[in-house]
Amino acid sequence: RPGESAENAEAFPSPESSSAPEAPCPADEGTLDGVPASALVLNGFPFLKAGERPFSQRGRLVVSNVPQGASEDDLRRFFIKFGRLAEACVDSDKREGVVRLETSALAEIARTELDAAEPQGPRVRVRRARHSAALSVGNLSPCVSNELLAEAFGRFGEVERSIVAVEASGSASGGSRASGRGRLEFTSTEEASRAAEACRDGVFLLTACLRPVMVEPFKQLDEEEGVPEASLPRTLHYYKERSKAPRFATPGTLEFEFAARCRALDEMERLHVQQVERGVQRARERLEAEMETAYHAFQITAVCVDRVRRREEMRRLDEERRRHMDAQR
């Protein structure tokens, strides 16, 4: 728990300005309050997933409602059980802190155990930090793998993680179909912005398939905590909506009529979206067929041009040989 001796907390740099290299941690100093560090730290297991790099942004946690006067050392002590930290800073004005653990698994364990803890006074909230350098990649060919995606975008900077999403029916080794979408995580927002801008201004192809990748910022949703009842603001709109309990509307009533009309509009929107998607799919298939025909025509033209070039080269060599023979006579 954070020490109670800190009285004046100074403002620390924001998470974006903090350096990523590993920083010393009290867990490395042997003991803490007389307890050996080996008995406190989860250092017997790597907790490192395949393809994950240590101290990446996936290990970042945001600590809100930090006790008044807490320091960076207090924050480190609060997370000492979960290993070394590459980042630990406290904003005393916002009463918020950010830490970076070695792996995403350790960050999830820490979040589960420490969320809603009460080191001093009000409860401390711990949640996963939003990845500020994540990109969503679309329009991927079925032949694109995680490794190819990382290699292709490595020209824009260091890629921490690259994933090609597959359908939830099974694993990629079991023959699942790729969804055509993926996710990239860079080490910095500058690298991610550079990649997104280059793909927006240019035509970036990953394979022989003439299907350019589409890149946009990744929209991360919080599906862990959701919206707790206590977090909803008690406004007039809240009390108006919550004045009635969940129910099925009674046929013949006014609310049933308007709810049915709303559902009809939703169904109309769904049908229009499906119609547009089918039209786009047909247009894409026609375009791919045209590209295949044009590619074959280009190959035939290239073969013909090469044949003419070889013929001209043979004719030139024959003329030079004849001139050489005439000169010898």
C-alpha positions as CSV (number, residue, x, y, z in Angstrom):
1,R,0.0,0.0,0.0
2,P,1.2,3.6,-0.6
3,G,3.2,5.0,2.3
4,E,1.5,7.4,4.6
5,S,4.6,9.6,5.0
6,A,4.2,11.5,1.7
7,E,2.6,14.9,2.4
8,N,3.4,17.1,-0.6
9,A,3.0,15.4,-4.0
10,E,4.5,17.2,-7.0
11,A,3.1,17.0,-10.5
12,F,4.6,14.3,-12.6
13,P,5.0,14.2,-16.3
14,S,2.2,12.9,-18.4
15,P,2.3,9.3,-19.6
16,E,3.1,10.4,-23.1
17,S,6.3,12.1,-22.1
18,S,7.5,9.2,-19.9
19,S,10.4,7.2,-21.2
20,A,9.8,3.5,-22.0
21,P,13.1,2.0,-20.8
22,E,13.0,0.0,-17.7
23,A,13.3,1.9,-14.4
24,P,14.4,0.6,-11.0
25,C,11.7,-0.9,-8.8
26,P,11.7,-1.4,-5.0
27,A,11.1,-5.1,-5.7
28,D,14.7,-5.3,-7.0
29,E,16.1,-3.9,-3.7
30,G,15.8,-7.2,-1.8
31,T,13.3,-6.4,1.0
32,L,10.4,-4.1,1.7
33,D,9.4,-3.5,5.3
34,G,11.4,-6.5,6.3
35,V,9.7,-8.8,3.8
36,P,11.9,-10.5,1.1
37,A,11.1,-9.3,-2.4
38,S,11.0,-12.9,-3.6
39,A,8.0,-13.5,-1.4
40,L,6.2,-10.5,-2.8
41,V,6.8,-10.4,-6.5
42,L,5.3,-12.7,-9.1
43,N,8.7,-13.5,-10.6
44,G,8.4,-17.2,-10.9
45,F,6.4,-17.1,-14.2
46,P,7.1,-15.1,-17.4
47,F,3.4,-14.3,-18.1
48,L,4.5,-13.4,-21.6
49,K,2.2,-14.3,-24.4
50,A,3.5,-15.5,-27.8
51,G,4.6,-12.5,-29.9
52,E,4.3,-10.1,-27.0
53,R,7.2,-7.8,-26.1
54,P,7.9,-7.0,-22.5
55,F,7.0,-3.6,-21.2
56,S,4.7,-2.8,-24.1
57,Q,1.7,-0.5,-24.0
58,R,-0.5,-3.5,-23.3
59,G,0.9,-3.5,-19.8
60,R,-0.2,0.0,-19.0
61,L,-2.7,0.7,-16.2
62,V,-4.5,3.9,-15.2
63,V,-5.0,4.4,-11.4
64,S,-7.6,6.9,-10.6
65,N,-8.7,8.4,-7.2
66,V,-5.1,8.3,-6.0
67,P,-4.8,9.3,-2.3
68,Q,-3.9,12.9,-1.7
69,G,-0.2,13.4,-1.4
70,A,0.8,10.0,-2.9
71,S,4.2,9.9,-4.7
72,E,5.7,7.9,-7.4
73,D,7.4,5.6,-4.8
74,D,4.0,5.1,-3.2
75,L,2.6,4.0,-6.5
76,R,5.5,1.6,-7.1
77,R,4.9,0.1,-3.6
78,F,1.2,-0.4,-4.4
79,F,2.2,-2.5,-7.5
80,I,5.3,-4.2,-6.0
81,K,3.8,-7.6,-5.9
82,F,3.4,-7.7,-9.7
83,G,7.0,-7.2,-10.7
84,R,9.2,-4.5,-12.2
85,L,7.7,-1.3,-13.6
86,A,9.0,0.5,-16.7
87,E,6.8,3.5,-16.0
88,A,5.2,5.0,-12.9
89,C,4.0,8.6,-12.7
90,V,1.4,10.5,-10.6
91,D,-0.6,13.6,-11.5
92,S,-1.4,15.1,-8.1
93,D,-3.8,17.6,-9.6
94,K,-6.0,15.0,-11.3
95,R,-5.2,12.4,-8.5
96,E,-4.4,10.0,-11.3
97,G,-1.4,7.7,-11.9
98,V,-0.1,5.5,-14.7
99,V,2.1,2.4,-14.4
100,R,3.5,0.0,-17.0
101,L,4.0,-3.6,-16.0
102,E,6.1,-6.2,-17.8
103,T,3.2,-8.0,-19.6
104,S,-0.4,-7.6,-20.3
105,A,-1.2,-10.7,-18.2
106,L,0.4,-9.2,-15.1
107,A,-1.5,-6.0,-15.8
108,E,-4.8,-7.9,-15.9
109,I,-3.9,-9.7,-12.6
110,A,-3.0,-6.4,-11.0
111,R,-6.2,-4.7,-12.2
112,T,-8.4,-7.6,-10.9
113,E,-6.7,-7.7,-7.5
114,L,-6.2,-4.0,-6.8
115,D,-9.3,-2.4,-8.3
116,A,-11.5,-0.9,-5.6
117,A,-8.7,-1.3,-3.0
118,E,-8.7,1.2,-0.1
119,P,-5.0,2.0,0.7
120,Q,-6.0,5.3,2.3
121,G,-9.5,6.8,2.4
122,P,-11.6,6.5,-0.8
123,R,-11.4,3.5,-3.0
124,V,-8.7,3.4,-5.7
125,R,-9.8,2.4,-9.2
126,V,-7.5,0.5,-11.6
127,R,-8.3,0.1,-15.3
128,R,-6.5,-0.8,-18.5
129,A,-5.1,2.2,-20.3
130,R,-6.2,2.9,-23.9
131,H,-3.5,1.9,-26.4
132,S,-2.7,5.3,-28.0
133,A,-0.7,3.8,-30.9
134,A,-3.1,1.1,-32.2
135,L,-4.4,1.0,-35.7
136,S,-7.2,-1.0,-37.3
137,V,-6.2,-2.5,-40.7
138,G,-8.8,-3.6,-43.2
139,N,-9.1,-5.0,-46.7
140,L,-6.5,-7.7,-46.0
141,S,-6.0,-10.7,-48.4
142,P,-6.6,-14.2,-46.9
143,C,-2.9,-14.8,-47.5
144,V,-1.8,-12.1,-45.1
145,S,-0.4,-13.5,-41.8
146,N,0.5,-11.8,-38.5
147,E,4.2,-11.9,-39.4
148,L,3.7,-10.4,-42.9
149,L,1.6,-7.6,-41.4
150,A,4.3,-6.8,-38.9
151,E,7.0,-7.0,-41.5
152,A,5.1,-4.7,-44.0
153,F,4.4,-2.0,-41.4
154,G,7.8,-2.2,-39.8
155,R,9.0,0.4,-42.3
156,F,7.0,3.0,-40.3
157,G,8.4,2.1,-36.9
158,E,8.6,-0.6,-34.3
159,V,5.6,-2.8,-34.2
160,E,4.8,-4.2,-30.7
161,R,2.0,-6.5,-31.9
162,S,0.2,-7.4,-35.1
163,I,-2.9,-9.6,-35.3
164,V,-4.9,-10.7,-38.3
165,A,-8.4,-11.4,-37.0
166,V,-10.1,-14.7,-37.8
167,E,-13.6,-15.9,-37.4
168,A,-14.4,-17.2,-33.9
169,S,-15.3,-20.7,-35.2
170,G,-11.7,-21.9,-34.5
171,S,-8.0,-21.2,-34.7
172,A,-6.1,-20.3,-37.8
173,S,-4.3,-23.7,-37.8
174,G,-7.7,-25.4,-37.8
175,G,-8.7,-23.8,-41.1
176,S,-10.7,-20.8,-39.9
177,R,-11.3,-18.0,-42.4
178,A,-9.5,-14.7,-42.0
179,S,-11.9,-11.8,-41.5
180,G,-10.0,-9.4,-43.7
181,R,-9.3,-7.1,-40.8
182,G,-6.4,-6.8,-38.3
183,R,-4.9,-4.7,-35.6
184,L,-1.4,-3.1,-35.3
185,E,0.2,-1.7,-32.2
186,F,3.2,0.6,-32.5
187,T,5.5,1.8,-29.7
188,S,4.6,5.4,-30.2
189,T,1.7,7.5,-31.6
190,E,4.1,9.3,-34.0
191,E,4.8,6.0,-35.8
192,A,1.2,5.0,-35.9
193,S,0.2,8.4,-37.3
194,R,3.0,8.1,-39.9
195,A,1.7,4.7,-41.0
196,A,-1.9,5.9,-41.2
197,E,-1.0,9.0,-43.2
198,A,1.1,7.1,-45.7
199,C,-1.6,4.5,-46.3
200,R,-4.2,7.3,-46.7
201,D,-2.2,9.3,-49.2
202,G,-0.7,6.3,-51.1
203,V,-1.7,2.8,-52.3
204,F,0.0,0.3,-50.0
205,L,-0.1,-3.3,-51.3
206,L,0.9,-6.3,-49.2
207,T,0.9,-9.1,-51.7
208,A,0.5,-9.6,-55.5
209,C,-3.2,-9.0,-54.9
210,L,-4.1,-5.5,-56.0
211,R,-6.1,-4.8,-52.9
212,P,-4.8,-1.8,-51.0
213,V,-5.0,-1.9,-47.2
214,M,-7.2,0.5,-45.4
215,V,-5.9,2.0,-42.1
216,E,-7.7,3.9,-39.5
217,P,-7.4,4.6,-35.7
218,F,-8.4,1.6,-33.6
219,K,-11.6,2.2,-31.7
220,Q,-11.2,0.6,-28.3
221,L,-14.3,-0.3,-26.3
222,D,-14.3,-1.1,-22.6
223,E,-16.0,-4.4,-22.3
224,E,-14.7,-5.3,-18.9
225,E,-16.3,-2.8,-16.5
226,G,-19.1,-1.5,-18.7
227,V,-21.4,1.1,-17.2
228,P,-21.9,0.5,-13.4
229,E,-25.1,1.9,-12.0
230,A,-23.2,4.1,-9.6
231,S,-21.4,5.8,-12.6
232,L,-24.6,7.1,-14.2
233,P,-25.2,10.8,-13.6
234,R,-28.5,11.5,-11.8
235,T,-30.0,14.0,-14.3
236,L,-33.6,14.7,-15.1
237,H,-33.2,12.7,-18.3
238,Y,-32.0,9.7,-16.1
239,Y,-35.0,9.9,-13.8
240,K,-37.4,10.3,-16.7
241,E,-36.1,7.2,-18.5
242,R,-35.8,5.1,-15.4
243,S,-39.3,5.9,-14.2
244,K,-40.5,2.7,-15.9
245,A,-39.1,-0.8,-15.3
246,P,-38.1,-3.2,-18.1
247,R,-41.3,-4.7,-19.8
248,F,-42.9,-5.9,-23.0
249,A,-45.1,-3.3,-24.5
250,T,-48.8,-4.1,-24.5
251,P,-50.3,-4.4,-28.0
252,G,-52.7,-1.7,-28.8
253,T,-51.1,0.9,-26.6
254,L,-49.3,4.1,-27.8
255,E,-45.9,2.9,-26.7
256,F,-46.4,-0.3,-28.6
257,E,-47.3,1.5,-31.8
258,F,-44.3,3.9,-31.7
259,A,-41.9,1.2,-30.5
260,A,-43.0,-1.0,-33.5
261,R,-42.4,1.9,-35.9
262,C,-38.9,2.4,-34.4
263,R,-38.2,-1.3,-35.0
264,A,-39.5,-1.1,-38.5
265,L,-37.0,1.7,-39.2
266,D,-34.2,-0.4,-37.7
267,E,-35.2,-3.3,-40.0
268,M,-35.3,-1.0,-43.0
269,E,-31.8,0.3,-42.1
270,R,-30.5,-3.3,-41.8
271,L,-32.0,-4.3,-45.2
272,H,-30.5,-1.2,-46.9
273,V,-27.1,-1.9,-45.4
274,Q,-27.3,-5.5,-46.6
275,Q,-28.3,-4.3,-50.1
276,V,-25.4,-1.9,-50.2
277,E,-23.0,-4.6,-49.0
278,R,-24.2,-7.0,-51.7
279,G,-23.8,-4.3,-54.4
280,V,-20.3,-3.5,-53.2
281,Q,-19.4,-7.2,-53.1
282,R,-20.6,-7.6,-56.7
283,A,-18.7,-4.5,-57.8
284,R,-15.6,-5.9,-56.1
285,E,-16.0,-9.2,-57.8
286,R,-16.3,-7.5,-61.2
287,L,-13.2,-5.4,-60.4
288,E,-11.2,-8.4,-59.4
289,A,-12.3,-10.2,-62.7
290,E,-11.2,-7.1,-64.7
291,M,-7.9,-7.0,-62.8
292,E,-7.3,-10.7,-63.6
293,T,-8.1,-10.2,-67.3
294,A,-5.9,-7.0,-67.4
295,Y,-3.0,-8.9,-65.7
296,H,-3.2,-11.8,-68.2
297,A,-3.3,-9.3,-71.1
298,F,-0.3,-7.5,-69.6
299,Q,1.6,-10.8,-69.3
300,I,0.8,-11.7,-73.0
301,T,1.9,-8.2,-74.1
302,A,5.1,-8.5,-72.1
303,V,5.9,-11.9,-73.6
304,C,5.3,-10.5,-77.1
305,V,7.5,-7.5,-76.5
306,D,10.2,-9.7,-75.1
307,R,9.9,-12.0,-78.2
308,V,10.3,-9.0,-80.5
309,R,13.3,-7.8,-78.5
310,R,15.0,-11.2,-78.7
311,R,14.3,-11.3,-82.4
312,E,15.8,-7.9,-83.0
313,E,18.8,-8.9,-80.8
314,M,19.3,-12.1,-82.9
315,R,19.1,-10.1,-86.1
316,R,21.6,-7.6,-84.9
317,L,24.0,-10.3,-83.8
318,D,23.7,-12.0,-87.3
319,E,24.5,-8.7,-89.0
320,E,27.5,-8.1,-86.8
321,R,28.8,-11.7,-87.5
322,R,28.4,-11.2,-91.2
323,R,30.2,-7.9,-91.2
324,H,33.0,-9.5,-89.2
325,M,33.3,-12.3,-91.7
326,D,33.3,-9.9,-94.6
327,A,36.1,-7.9,-92.9
328,Q,38.2,-11.0,-92.5
329,R,38.0,-11.8,-96.2
